[in-house]
């Protein structure tokens, strides 16, 4: 299946690297990156060309017979990740899920479409991962925890059991969340934070224990 990666920055390289390590997705052929930066047009990233911008996607789909979609924009672009994931599906593209072979998961884990599960991730019984989520290296997720759609979990995060993370939320490197906490929509949890209570929608929290330092513009 000929596939494009949206985003040619660091996130795009991480997704491509994990994909190349996955024998079960050998049928996926990445034909190019799509990126809106003029400086990247025509360049090659890890041997893969940047073939155009997002606005050109319908024409590029026809030119390259593209069927598959990988959304690799980073946590700084959460709203764009959501919009372009949905936009790609509306154009008929199939989101590609990438699970690195070093990840360890219970057979009862349920994973949506267009998900990245990175190197060394551990997931316990009946964890549920929604569409367009990105779970990075060394993260652990306890039993019965839920990530809604478009959640970005950076490296070395520890989510205990029965944790819910709602959509469009980013959890920073090395953060810890105790059991039975719910983290709201459109939240940033700072690196190294320790979450011991529920977090409302549309805020940034940092520290030990995690405390709200500012509100964020509401995202639909």
Residue frames as qw, qx, qy, qz and C-alpha x, y, z in Angstrom:
[[0.000, 0.888, 0.460, 0.000, 0.00, 0.00, 0.00],
 [0.418, 0.390, -0.014, 0.821, 1.53, 3.26, -1.12],
 [0.426, -0.763, -0.431, 0.226, 1.55, 5.65, 1.83],
 [0.255, 0.671, -0.123, 0.685, 2.44, 9.25, 2.63],
 [0.501, -0.420, -0.496, 0.571, 3.68, 10.72, 5.92],
 [0.025, -0.896, -0.199, -0.396, 2.29, 14.10, 6.93],
 [0.414, -0.885, 0.210, -0.028, 5.11, 16.05, 8.57],
 [0.813, 0.415, -0.270, 0.306, 8.78, 15.80, 7.64],
 [0.133, -0.783, 0.430, -0.429, 10.23, 17.05, 10.93],
 [0.080, -0.390, 0.859, -0.320, 11.38, 15.05, 13.94],
 [0.690, 0.073, 0.521, -0.498, 8.02, 13.35, 14.34],
 [0.794, 0.488, -0.182, -0.312, 8.08, 12.18, 10.74],
 [0.361, 0.543, -0.751, 0.104, 11.51, 10.65, 11.20],
 [0.349, -0.223, 0.792, -0.449, 10.40, 8.82, 14.34],
 [0.800, 0.255, 0.290, -0.459, 7.34, 7.37, 12.62],
 [0.706, 0.561, -0.399, -0.165, 9.40, 6.28, 9.60],
 [0.106, 0.498, -0.825, 0.243, 12.08, 4.69, 11.79],
 [0.533, -0.064, 0.707, -0.460, 9.48, 2.72, 13.76],
 [0.813, 0.409, 0.038, -0.413, 7.72, 1.66, 10.57],
 [0.543, 0.585, -0.601, -0.057, 10.95, 0.29, 9.11],
 [0.087, -0.353, 0.867, -0.342, 11.36, -1.87, 12.22],
 [0.655, 0.096, 0.499, -0.558, 7.94, -3.53, 11.83],
 [0.103, -0.124, 0.901, 0.402, 7.97, -6.72, 9.76],
 [0.273, 0.473, 0.823, -0.157, 4.17, -7.00, 9.91],
 [0.319, 0.831, 0.214, -0.401, 3.73, -3.82, 7.85],
 [0.434, -0.239, 0.595, 0.633, 6.02, -4.74, 4.97],
 [0.341, 0.580, 0.668, 0.320, 3.11, -4.09, 2.60],
 [0.018, -0.954, -0.195, 0.228, 3.37, -0.35, 3.41],
 [0.633, 0.221, 0.182, 0.719, 5.52, 1.58, 0.96],
 [0.120, -0.820, -0.181, 0.530, 6.24, 5.18, 1.95],
 [0.593, 0.559, 0.331, 0.475, 6.39, 7.15, -1.29],
 [0.278, 0.488, -0.059, 0.825, 7.03, 10.53, 0.31],
 [0.199, -0.444, -0.525, 0.699, 6.59, 13.10, 3.02],
 [0.051, 0.762, 0.394, 0.511, 4.11, 15.96, 2.79],
 [0.432, -0.483, -0.318, 0.692, 5.14, 19.14, 4.57],
 [0.171, 0.929, 0.326, 0.044, 4.08, 22.79, 4.31],
 [0.382, -0.743, 0.220, 0.503, 7.61, 24.17, 4.75],
 [0.613, 0.775, -0.120, -0.098, 8.95, 25.58, 1.44],
 [0.059, -0.755, 0.653, 0.005, 12.50, 24.89, 2.62],
 [0.576, -0.199, 0.789, -0.074, 11.86, 21.15, 2.73],
 [0.787, 0.515, 0.153, -0.303, 10.35, 20.75, -0.73],
 [0.709, 0.609, -0.356, 0.005, 12.44, 18.42, -2.89],
 [0.103, -0.612, 0.738, -0.264, 14.67, 17.34, -0.01],
 [0.760, -0.051, -0.641, -0.093, 15.10, 13.73, 1.09],
 [0.470, -0.565, 0.453, -0.504, 14.51, 12.75, 4.72],
 [0.597, -0.249, 0.754, -0.110, 16.03, 9.38, 5.66],
 [0.223, -0.071, 0.846, 0.479, 16.05, 8.60, 1.95],
 [0.205, 0.622, 0.755, 0.026, 12.39, 9.54, 1.40],
 [0.192, 0.269, 0.228, 0.916, 11.53, 12.62, -0.71],
 [0.154, 0.515, 0.451, -0.712, 9.34, 15.52, 0.36],
 [0.276, 0.292, 0.745, 0.532, 6.85, 15.55, -2.50],
 [0.090, -0.555, -0.387, -0.731, 4.56, 18.49, -1.74],
 [0.168, -0.154, 0.446, -0.865, 2.35, 20.35, 0.72],
 [0.257, 0.288, 0.846, -0.367, -0.90, 19.33, 2.35],
 [0.447, 0.554, 0.104, -0.694, -2.88, 21.54, -0.03],
 [0.397, 0.451, -0.653, -0.462, -1.61, 19.36, -2.90],
 [0.416, -0.154, 0.870, -0.215, -2.73, 16.11, -1.27],
 [0.754, 0.403, 0.390, -0.342, -5.66, 15.29, -3.62],
 [0.590, 0.718, -0.320, -0.184, -3.45, 15.72, -6.70],
 [0.003, -0.569, 0.817, -0.089, -0.56, 13.78, -5.12],
 [0.665, -0.007, 0.680, -0.309, -2.90, 10.90, -4.27],
 [0.799, 0.548, 0.130, -0.209, -3.71, 10.53, -7.96],
 [0.380, 0.780, -0.496, -0.039, -0.13, 11.02, -9.16],
 [0.037, 0.476, -0.854, 0.208, 1.41, 8.46, -6.77],
 [0.690, -0.197, -0.626, -0.303, -1.60, 6.14, -6.28],
 [0.022, 0.270, -0.685, 0.676, -1.52, 6.86, -2.55],
 [0.614, -0.402, -0.594, -0.329, -3.82, 4.78, -0.35],
 [0.677, -0.432, -0.488, 0.341, -2.25, 4.94, 3.13],
 [0.063, -0.849, 0.045, -0.523, -1.85, 7.79, 5.63],
 [0.658, -0.300, -0.434, 0.537, 0.57, 8.41, 8.51],
 [0.097, -0.918, -0.076, -0.376, 0.04, 11.62, 10.49],
 [0.772, -0.097, -0.308, 0.548, 3.37, 12.47, 12.12],
 [0.002, 0.753, -0.082, 0.653, 2.98, 16.08, 13.20],
 [0.382, 0.064, -0.699, 0.601, 4.39, 16.57, 16.69],
 [0.273, -0.598, -0.680, 0.326, 2.66, 17.50, 19.94],
 [0.101, -0.343, -0.057, 0.932, 3.09, 21.20, 19.11],
 [0.317, 0.097, -0.449, -0.830, 0.46, 20.79, 16.37],
 [0.239, 0.157, 0.916, -0.280, -2.27, 18.78, 18.08],
 [0.501, 0.555, 0.322, -0.581, -5.19, 20.55, 16.39],
 [0.428, 0.579, -0.507, -0.474, -3.57, 20.19, 12.96],
 [0.048, -0.173, 0.984, 0.011, -2.94, 16.50, 13.70],
 [0.392, 0.359, 0.746, -0.401, -6.65, 16.03, 14.37],
 [0.484, 0.650, 0.038, -0.584, -7.85, 18.06, 11.38],
 [0.363, 0.565, -0.632, -0.387, -5.55, 16.42, 8.86],
 [0.178, -0.054, 0.978, -0.091, -6.10, 12.91, 10.17],
 [0.461, 0.493, 0.613, -0.411, -9.83, 13.40, 9.69],
 [0.414, 0.706, -0.193, -0.542, -9.28, 15.15, 6.37],
 [0.086, 0.411, -0.863, -0.281, -7.16, 12.29, 5.05],
 [0.286, 0.180, 0.927, -0.159, -9.80, 9.75, 5.97],
 [0.465, 0.635, 0.329, -0.522, -12.47, 11.84, 4.26],
 [0.349, 0.647, -0.490, -0.468, -10.34, 11.67, 1.10],
 [0.953, 0.140, -0.159, -0.216, -10.40, 7.87, 1.35],
 [0.363, 0.553, -0.697, 0.276, -6.94, 7.27, 2.81],
 [0.861, -0.359, -0.358, -0.033, -6.43, 4.40, 5.26],
 [0.250, -0.832, 0.423, -0.258, -4.56, 5.35, 8.47],
 [0.747, 0.243, -0.590, 0.188, -1.57, 3.09, 9.16],
 [0.682, -0.696, 0.154, -0.165, -0.97, 1.77, 12.68],
 [0.543, 0.530, -0.579, 0.300, 2.68, 1.15, 13.64],
 [0.784, -0.591, 0.126, -0.143, 3.57, -1.07, 16.61],
 [0.201, 0.697, -0.682, 0.091, 7.29, -1.46, 17.26],
 [0.814, -0.007, -0.578, -0.062, 8.24, -5.13, 17.79],
 [0.351, 0.142, -0.680, 0.628, 9.84, -4.34, 21.16],
 [0.464, -0.315, 0.138, -0.816, 6.51, -3.15, 22.60],
 [0.158, -0.089, -0.963, 0.200, 4.97, -5.53, 25.15],
 [0.471, -0.117, -0.020, -0.874, 1.17, -5.58, 25.26],
 [0.479, 0.101, 0.791, -0.367, -1.54, -7.74, 26.78],
 [0.110, 0.212, 0.841, 0.484, -3.56, -9.62, 24.15],
 [0.010, 0.715, 0.683, -0.149, -6.61, -7.77, 25.47],
 [0.122, -0.497, 0.045, 0.858, -5.27, -4.32, 24.45],
 [0.469, 0.692, 0.536, 0.119, -7.40, -2.58, 21.81],
 [0.295, -0.409, 0.235, 0.831, -5.69, -0.14, 19.42],
 [0.469, 0.746, 0.293, -0.370, -7.36, 2.20, 16.93],
 [0.712, 0.560, 0.233, 0.354, -6.33, 3.38, 13.48],
 [0.333, 0.801, -0.103, 0.486, -3.33, 5.56, 12.72],
 [0.641, -0.756, 0.122, -0.046, -1.62, 4.83, 16.05],
 [0.502, 0.561, -0.580, 0.312, 2.10, 4.73, 16.84],
 [0.820, -0.566, 0.078, -0.029, 3.28, 2.44, 19.65],
 [0.314, 0.814, -0.473, 0.121, 7.00, 3.07, 20.00],
 [0.589, 0.305, -0.699, 0.268, 10.04, 1.21, 21.24],
 [0.303, 0.042, -0.768, 0.563, 9.78, -0.51, 24.61],
 [0.476, -0.284, 0.050, -0.831, 6.21, 0.56, 25.41],
 [0.110, -0.103, -0.962, 0.230, 4.44, -1.62, 28.01],
 [0.502, -0.181, -0.095, -0.840, 0.63, -1.87, 28.12],
 [0.188, -0.038, 0.909, -0.370, -1.31, -3.98, 30.60],
 [0.147, 0.362, 0.920, 0.040, -4.72, -5.67, 30.53],
 [0.141, 0.743, 0.648, 0.082, -7.59, -4.11, 28.57],
 [0.152, -0.511, 0.078, 0.842, -5.88, -0.84, 27.77],
 [0.489, 0.693, 0.517, 0.120, -7.69, 1.04, 24.98],
 [0.289, -0.377, 0.249, 0.844, -5.90, 3.37, 22.58],
 [0.468, 0.732, 0.359, -0.341, -8.01, 5.63, 20.35],
 [0.684, 0.590, 0.244, 0.354, -7.38, 6.65, 16.75],
 [0.350, 0.794, -0.078, 0.492, -4.44, 8.92, 15.88],
 [0.602, -0.784, 0.149, 0.008, -2.60, 8.46, 19.20],
 [0.589, 0.587, -0.457, 0.316, 1.17, 8.46, 19.55],
 [0.774, -0.621, 0.117, -0.047, 2.78, 6.58, 22.46],
 [0.435, 0.757, -0.461, 0.156, 6.54, 6.96, 22.60],
 [0.660, 0.249, -0.667, 0.238, 9.46, 4.93, 23.81],
 [0.319, 0.083, -0.737, 0.590, 9.58, 3.45, 27.28],
 [0.458, -0.266, 0.117, -0.840, 6.08, 4.52, 28.33],
 [0.108, -0.140, -0.971, 0.163, 4.03, 2.24, 30.60],
 [0.491, -0.206, -0.143, -0.834, 0.23, 2.16, 30.70],
 [0.209, -0.073, 0.881, -0.418, -1.59, 0.27, 33.46],
 [0.046, 0.321, 0.934, 0.153, -4.67, -1.91, 33.19],
 [0.066, 0.737, 0.671, -0.054, -8.03, -0.53, 32.11],
 [0.126, -0.577, 0.030, 0.807, -6.56, 2.80, 31.10],
 [0.498, 0.683, 0.517, 0.137, -7.99, 4.67, 28.11],
 [0.184, -0.339, 0.238, 0.892, -6.48, 7.14, 25.66],
 [0.506, 0.701, 0.399, -0.307, -9.12, 8.92, 23.60],
 [0.699, 0.588, 0.231, 0.334, -8.43, 10.15, 20.06],
 [0.394, 0.744, -0.104, 0.530, -5.34, 12.20, 19.18],
 [0.610, -0.781, 0.134, 0.027, -3.41, 11.84, 22.43],
 [0.582, 0.617, -0.427, 0.314, 0.38, 12.31, 22.39],
 [0.787, -0.607, 0.098, 0.051, 2.36, 10.50, 25.11],
 [0.323, 0.801, -0.493, 0.105, 6.05, 11.37, 25.07],
 [0.657, 0.247, -0.682, 0.207, 8.93, 9.17, 26.20],
 [0.349, 0.082, -0.738, 0.572, 9.12, 7.57, 29.63],
 [0.476, -0.325, 0.075, -0.814, 5.62, 8.42, 30.85],
 [0.137, -0.082, -0.961, 0.226, 4.01, 6.22, 33.51],
 [0.560, -0.243, -0.134, -0.780, 0.22, 5.99, 33.49],
 [0.226, -0.110, 0.890, -0.380, -1.04, 3.85, 36.37],
 [0.042, 0.324, 0.933, 0.152, -4.21, 1.72, 36.25],
 [0.034, 0.743, 0.664, -0.076, -7.67, 3.09, 35.38],
 [0.138, -0.498, 0.067, 0.853, -6.33, 6.37, 33.97],
 [0.476, 0.699, 0.516, 0.139, -8.31, 8.19, 31.27],
 [0.236, -0.383, 0.218, 0.866, -6.67, 10.73, 28.97],
 [0.475, 0.709, 0.454, -0.255, -9.16, 12.65, 26.86],
 [0.696, 0.521, 0.310, 0.385, -8.63, 13.77, 23.27],
 [0.343, 0.823, -0.022, 0.453, -6.10, 16.33, 21.97],
 [0.545, -0.816, 0.188, -0.044, -3.96, 16.07, 25.11],
 [0.628, 0.527, -0.479, 0.313, -0.17, 15.85, 25.40],
 [0.764, -0.642, 0.061, 0.039, 1.69, 14.32, 28.36],
 [0.243, 0.858, -0.443, 0.091, 5.31, 15.38, 28.65],
 [0.649, 0.338, -0.648, 0.210, 8.45, 13.32, 29.10],
 [0.352, 0.105, -0.759, 0.538, 8.75, 11.40, 32.35],
 [0.462, -0.311, 0.143, -0.818, 5.37, 12.45, 33.76],
 [0.142, -0.094, -0.966, 0.196, 3.56, 10.16, 36.19],
 [0.531, -0.271, -0.153, -0.788, -0.19, 9.76, 36.71],
 [0.226, -0.127, 0.870, -0.420, -1.55, 7.90, 39.73],
 [0.021, 0.288, 0.939, 0.186, -4.46, 5.41, 39.45],
 [0.038, 0.679, 0.730, -0.066, -8.00, 6.48, 38.57],
 [0.048, -0.570, -0.009, 0.820, -7.17, 9.99, 37.44],
 [0.517, 0.668, 0.497, 0.199, -8.86, 11.57, 34.43],
 [0.272, -0.373, 0.202, 0.864, -6.95, 14.13, 32.37],
 [0.434, 0.686, 0.372, -0.449, -9.23, 16.40, 30.36],
 [0.656, 0.604, 0.335, 0.304, -9.33, 17.44, 26.71],
 [0.361, 0.803, -0.025, 0.474, -6.74, 19.81, 25.21],
 [0.599, -0.787, 0.138, 0.051, -4.41, 19.57, 28.20],
 [0.557, 0.575, -0.506, 0.321, -0.62, 19.85, 28.39],
 [0.807, -0.586, 0.025, 0.067, 1.01, 17.94, 31.24],
 [0.151, 0.881, -0.447, 0.043, 4.55, 19.22, 31.65],
 [0.699, 0.311, -0.613, 0.197, 7.65, 17.03, 31.66],
 [0.340, 0.140, -0.737, 0.567, 8.25, 15.32, 34.98],
 [0.471, -0.329, 0.125, -0.809, 4.88, 16.31, 36.45],
 [0.096, -0.107, -0.965, 0.219, 3.11, 14.04, 38.95],
 [0.463, -0.274, -0.286, -0.793, -0.67, 14.02, 38.50],
 [0.075, -0.068, -0.898, 0.427, -2.53, 13.04, 41.68],
 [0.346, 0.475, 0.527, -0.614, -5.97, 14.53, 40.93],
 [0.504, 0.614, 0.572, 0.206, -8.30, 14.85, 37.95],
 [0.218, -0.284, 0.207, 0.910, -7.30, 17.61, 35.51],
 [0.453, 0.671, 0.403, -0.427, -10.02, 19.73, 33.82],
 [0.651, 0.565, 0.364, 0.352, -10.16, 20.52, 30.10],
 [0.336, 0.829, 0.098, 0.435, -8.09, 23.25, 28.43],
 [0.408, -0.887, 0.214, -0.007, -5.27, 23.79, 30.93],
 [0.609, 0.488, -0.541, 0.314, -1.51, 23.38, 31.28],
 [0.745, -0.654, 0.078, -0.104, -0.23, 21.68, 34.44],
 [0.554, 0.519, -0.544, 0.359, 3.32, 21.30, 35.73],
 [0.169, -0.594, 0.552, -0.561, 5.15, 20.30, 38.87],
 [0.553, -0.113, -0.814, 0.137, 5.05, 17.82, 41.75],
 [0.461, 0.408, 0.788, 0.007, 2.21, 17.55, 42.43],
 [0.230, 0.324, 0.518, 0.757, 0.89, 18.88, 39.12],
 [0.038, 0.651, 0.437, -0.619, -0.80, 22.27, 39.36],
 [0.427, 0.762, 0.422, 0.243, -2.56, 24.44, 36.79],
 [0.396, -0.368, 0.056, 0.839, -0.37, 27.30, 35.58],
 [0.206, 0.296, -0.214, -0.908, -2.54, 28.60, 32.74],
 [0.668, 0.428, 0.527, -0.304, -5.67, 28.01, 30.72],
 [0.267, -0.115, 0.702, 0.649, -5.61, 27.12, 27.03],
 [0.453, 0.220, -0.226, -0.834, -7.83, 28.14, 24.15],
 [0.708, 0.119, 0.616, -0.325, -10.70, 25.70, 23.89],
 [0.127, 0.257, -0.791, -0.540, -10.53, 23.27, 20.98],
 [0.757, 0.048, -0.056, -0.649, -13.75, 21.84, 19.56]]
